[in-house]
């Protein structure tokens, strides 16, 4: 079964916060302090990768504690991730008999169903868990899109949901004052973290690709902005409020592209400085100056290592992977269609898809996951911000996450007839000790 994207999105959180939440939610009704602390210890073991021990301990606590409903839901989650999802569903069903309106039980049950490859049922349960919400947050939208794609249920809607999630992500804090698109954030984070794990060459290639894409987009947006202003100026002057607003929005799009390009160039400068490529550094510094940015100030405003790790760990390997996975499943259109639609500014979320578009997200997501796989084993995670149990949880999880991301891209390569590229991803999955098929999880 494919990896539970829901599990990744919800479980990768601060370990200390998890334990505190656990104690507060379960400890109040426990029969004694001993059961409360035993429960916390079981959670510790689970997060540290000792799943067998955690399950055995939690089952023992449940057997000896009457107020154990919430514990059963946690046990169901453990069963799901331990290839015993059928036992997890039984616990959820038992819980739902007592509390039929439980949102959490529906969520956990949807995760169990996904591990069993019962994707349509998983989607239905997850949708029920969200039924009472007026507005969904980016993580919930992401999960819905992923569930929907696994179930092959209304793929255009899945594309719109993940597009909305990623647009919302633009307004979240990422340790930098420039609110640039998610692909730019991830590329910057890849470049900065790569410097700590001796992966500058790979980072430089990823940055080259993203910068080339951004240069094309910046030129297109500037041209469209000038054409739009000229068109309205010829039609009417002075502008009415609606026209002024449209022109301002066009200028904002150009400014966003300018900021994105500047951050990418500053990051590539640092990477190329490490590689001793002074001619490339000088050229990028000139481009930064032409964009009316100061290089030293840009560098000072780049996100910290801690912020970059969070971007790689969550944003790239969750949100970008989902969008790439959805795009890979949609019907593909020719590049001529995309160029025509862009020239007319007809970009519509969920309506355009191609092999190249899928790879843009999947390549970035995999580069981030590979880098995190190295970073979690480096001194970057040897700090007080990351308790040892949390680091162990990440070490255990990254291998499987990386395998599934590779599997998503392998499917895209196969759909495009790129058998050799698909084989490279399959070989990497085998190197991780897993089989490249739909029974990964």
ChimeraX attribute file (.defattr): number of C-alpha atoms within 10 A of each C-alpha:
attribute: neighborCount
match mode: 1-to-1
recipient: residues
	/A:1	17
	/A:2	22
	/A:3	22
	/A:4	22
	/A:5	24
	/A:6	22
	/A:7	15
	/A:8	18
	/A:9	19
	/A:10	12
	/A:11	14
	/A:12	17
	/A:13	13
	/A:14	14
	/A:15	22
	/A:16	15
	/A:17	9
	/A:18	17
	/A:19	16
	/A:20	11
	/A:21	13
	/A:22	18
	/A:23	15
	/A:24	12
	/A:25	13
	/A:26	18
	/A:27	19
	/A:28	12
	/A:29	13
	/A:30	18
	/A:31	14
	/A:32	11
	/A:33	11
	/A:34	12
	/A:35	19
	/A:36	20
	/A:37	14
	/A:38	15
	/A:39	25
	/A:40	21
	/A:41	16
	/A:42	22
	/A:43	25
	/A:44	21
	/A:45	18
	/A:46	19
	/A:47	24
	/A:48	20
	/A:49	19
	/A:50	16
	/A:51	19
	/A:52	13
	/A:53	13
	/A:54	22
	/A:55	21
	/A:56	12
	/A:57	18
	/A:58	25
	/A:59	17
	/A:60	14
	/A:61	19
	/A:62	18
	/A:63	10
	/A:64	12
	/A:65	16
	/A:66	11
	/A:67	14
	/A:68	17
	/A:69	18
	/A:70	17
	/A:71	18
	/A:72	19
	/A:73	22
	/A:74	20
	/A:75	23
	/A:76	27
	/A:77	23
	/A:78	24
	/A:79	22
	/A:80	26
	/A:81	18
	/A:82	15
	/A:83	15
	/A:84	16
	/A:85	22
	/A:86	17
	/A:87	17
	/A:88	27
	/A:89	24
	/A:90	14
	/A:91	22
	/A:92	28
	/A:93	16
	/A:94	16
	/A:95	18
	/A:96	17
	/A:97	10
	/A:98	10
	/A:99	13
	/A:100	12
	/A:101	12
	/A:102	15
	/A:103	19
	/A:104	16
	/A:105	27
	/A:106	25
	/A:107	22
	/A:108	26
	/A:109	30
	/A:110	29
	/A:111	31
	/A:112	29
	/A:113	23
	/A:114	27
	/A:115	26
	/A:116	19
	/A:117	19
	/A:118	16
	/A:119	23
	/A:120	18
	/A:121	16
	/A:122	27
	/A:123	26
	/A:124	16
	/A:125	21
	/A:126	24
	/A:127	20
	/A:128	16
	/A:129	20
	/A:130	17
	/A:131	12
	/A:132	9
	/A:133	8
	/A:134	6
	/A:135	10
	/A:136	14
	/A:137	12
	/A:138	19
	/A:139	22
	/A:140	20
	/A:141	22
	/A:142	29
	/A:143	28
	/A:144	25
	/A:145	30
	/A:146	28
	/A:147	28
	/A:148	25
	/A:149	26
	/A:150	21
	/A:151	19
	/A:152	15
	/A:153	15
	/A:154	12
	/A:155	22
	/A:156	21
	/A:157	18
	/A:158	28
	/A:159	29
	/A:160	19
	/A:161	25
	/A:162	28
	/A:163	23
	/A:164	16
	/A:165	22
	/A:166	22
	/A:167	14
	/A:168	15
	/A:169	20
	/A:170	15
	/A:171	12
	/A:172	9
	/A:173	12
	/A:174	23
	/A:175	18
	/A:176	16
	/A:177	10
	/A:178	17
	/A:179	18
	/A:180	20
	/A:181	16
	/A:182	21
	/A:183	19
	/A:184	22
	/A:185	25
	/A:186	25
	/A:187	30
	/A:188	28
	/A:189	29
	/A:190	31
	/A:191	29
	/A:192	24
	/A:193	26
	/A:194	22
	/A:195	17
	/A:196	15
	/A:197	16
	/A:198	12
	/A:199	17
	/A:200	23
	/A:201	16
	/A:202	15
	/A:203	27
	/A:204	22
	/A:205	13
	/A:206	19
	/A:207	23
	/A:208	16
	/A:209	13
	/A:210	20
	/A:211	21
	/A:212	12
	/A:213	13
	/A:214	18
	/A:215	15
	/A:216	10
	/A:217	17
	/A:218	20
	/A:219	14
	/A:220	14
	/A:221	21
	/A:222	18
	/A:223	12
	/A:224	19
	/A:225	21
	/A:226	13
	/A:227	12
	/A:228	15
	/A:229	18
	/A:230	11
	/A:231	11
	/A:232	16
	/A:233	13
	/A:234	8
	/A:235	10
	/A:236	10
	/A:237	9
	/A:238	10
	/A:239	13
	/A:240	9
	/A:241	8
	/A:242	9
	/A:243	17
	/A:244	14
	/A:245	12
	/A:246	15
	/A:247	17
	/A:248	14
	/A:249	13
	/A:250	18
	/A:251	18
	/A:252	13
	/A:253	15
	/A:254	21
	/A:255	15
	/A:256	16
	/A:257	21
	/A:258	22
	/A:259	20
	/A:260	23
	/A:261	25
	/A:262	25
	/A:263	26
	/A:264	23
	/A:265	26
	/A:266	26
	/A:267	26
	/A:268	28
	/A:269	24
	/A:270	18
	/A:271	24
	/A:272	22
	/A:273	16
	/A:274	14
	/A:275	14
	/A:276	11
	/A:277	12
	/A:278	13
	/A:279	11
	/A:280	14
	/A:281	20
	/A:282	14
	/A:283	12
	/A:284	21
	/A:285	21
	/A:286	15
	/A:287	17
	/A:288	22
	/A:289	12
	/A:290	11
	/A:291	13
	/A:292	12
	/A:293	18
	/A:294	14
	/A:295	21
	/A:296	10
	/A:297	10
	/A:298	17
	/A:299	14
	/A:300	10
	/A:301	14
	/A:302	21
	/A:303	19
	/A:304	15
	/A:305	15
	/A:306	15
	/A:307	16
	/A:308	23
	/A:309	24
	/A:310	18
	/A:311	25
	/A:312	27
	/A:313	23
	/A:314	20
	/A:315	24
	/A:316	28
	/A:317	29
	/A:318	24
	/A:319	28
	/A:320	27
	/A:321	29
	/A:322	29
	/A:323	29
	/A:324	28
	/A:325	26
	/A:326	27
	/A:327	29
	/A:328	26
	/A:329	23
	/A:330	22
	/A:331	13
	/A:332	18
	/A:333	13
	/A:334	12
	/A:335	14
	/A:336	9
	/A:337	13
	/A:338	16
	/A:339	11
	/A:340	12
	/A:341	14
	/A:342	16
	/A:343	13
	/A:344	10
	/A:345	11
	/A:346	12
	/A:347	13
	/A:348	11
	/A:349	16
	/A:350	19
	/A:351	17
	/A:352	20
	/A:353	24
	/A:354	20
	/A:355	21
	/A:356	17
	/A:357	16
	/A:358	26
	/A:359	19
	/A:360	18
	/A:361	24
	/A:362	28
	/A:363	19
	/A:364	25
	/A:365	32
	/A:366	24
	/A:367	22
	/A:368	28
	/A:369	26
	/A:370	18
	/A:371	23
	/A:372	25
	/A:373	20
	/A:374	18
	/A:375	18
	/A:376	17
	/A:377	15
	/A:378	12
	/A:379	10
	/A:380	16
	/A:381	17
	/A:382	13
	/A:383	9
	/A:384	7
	/A:385	12
	/A:386	15
	/A:387	14
	/A:388	15
	/A:389	18
	/A:390	21
	/A:391	19
	/A:392	17
	/A:393	20
	/A:394	22
	/A:395	19
	/A:396	16
	/A:397	16
	/A:398	20
	/A:399	17
	/A:400	19
	/A:401	24
	/A:402	24
	/A:403	27
	/A:404	26
	/A:405	25
	/A:406	26
	/A:407	24
	/A:408	26
	/A:409	26
	/A:410	25
	/A:411	20
	/A:412	25
	/A:413	21
	/A:414	14
	/A:415	15
	/A:416	15
	/A:417	11
	/A:418	13
	/A:419	13
	/A:420	12
	/A:421	15
	/A:422	21
	/A:423	15
	/A:424	13
	/A:425	21
	/A:426	21
	/A:427	16
	/A:428	17
	/A:429	24
	/A:430	13
	/A:431	11
	/A:432	12
	/A:433	12
	/A:434	18
	/A:435	17
	/A:436	20
	/A:437	16
	/A:438	13
	/A:439	13
	/A:440	17
	/A:441	20
